[in-house]
């Protein structure tokens, strides 16, 4: 019996490529499923305060009001007993509770909340913990030196991340409203904010206080918002997130041309 002639080289190459594509396709198609399997097995930490009319807020805005949504014809609130459903009516400033400040909050030409890219709503998270320094200086502002000391221990701040400032102020949210008045409170220094955005390429920042810095002219907040960046204020539970390795997910409603809104933020731990 004569042996079979060898297969043409082009046929062999095509067969090998077909096998590779076939074997790679299921992995590619299953990548999101695999990612979800990993993420769903991780611990989630809520970084958001619940809000109510008792929530701390800048005196220039005033507290929220919450009431039952009413029938516009009768003025009577909807009830489950009478109408089979109920709903709430909320009246509040956008910068209320845990909230987002978009660039347009300070910049007339800046992005509004509906214009912030979706890919900026899930980011690597780094946490700067300044609570040890607050024992000697209760109003310490994170410095560039503090950041470089953090980097000696945890590595360079990764570009494209969300940088959060841990102060443990959140623990007083429901018990010591005086602490959330404009002064005094621990914060970011202007140099630290500018360094993180310009030299490390962070995307956004967040903190537990209701302001970025203690300067009377709001230098840090004004700089970051007028340079196209956004921030989350009045965050919670940053003590439960590691210095590096977690992800943060932040979302908010999408009002057209919105200048701020209560947000929902949570961390996915490594």
Secondary structure by P-SEA (a helix, b strand, c coil): ccccccccaaaaaaaaaaaaaaaaaaaaaaaaaaaaaaaaabbbbbcbbbbcccccccccccbbbbbcccccccccccccccccbbbbbbbccccccccccccccccccccccccccccccbbbbbbbbccccccccccccccaaaaaaaaacccccccbbbbbbbcccccccccccccccccccccccaaaaaaaaacccccccccccccccccccaaaaaaaaaaccccccccccccccccccbbbbbbbbbcccccccbbbbbbbcc
